[in-house]
């Protein structure tokens, strides 16, 4: 049976002011989502282990693969302080 692939695409275009901070906030949120999906996939996997990758892209720099292990998804966002993990963390 062929592996099933799921794609999510979010396109944003920020003005220059605070652009880097906003991009970092979205990168963290996307990493949290990806790690949550991977946790579920690992729990329900059959024989083949699931694989996940995250790619950011723009028209100037092209595709950039994101190392999900290098992103600390514990605690609040270091850029804005927002904590979307819920009241229980």
HUSUL-V950714 format. One record per run of one state. SS is the DSSP state (helix for helix, strand for strand, loop for the rest). FROM is the first residue (numbers start at 0). TO is the last residue. If there is no record, write none. Layout:
SS & FROM & TO
SS & FROM & TO
//
This chain:
loop & 0 & 17
helix & 18 & 43
loop & 44 & 52
strand & 53 & 57
loop & 58 & 60
strand & 61 & 65
loop & 66 & 66
helix & 67 & 69
loop & 70 & 88
//
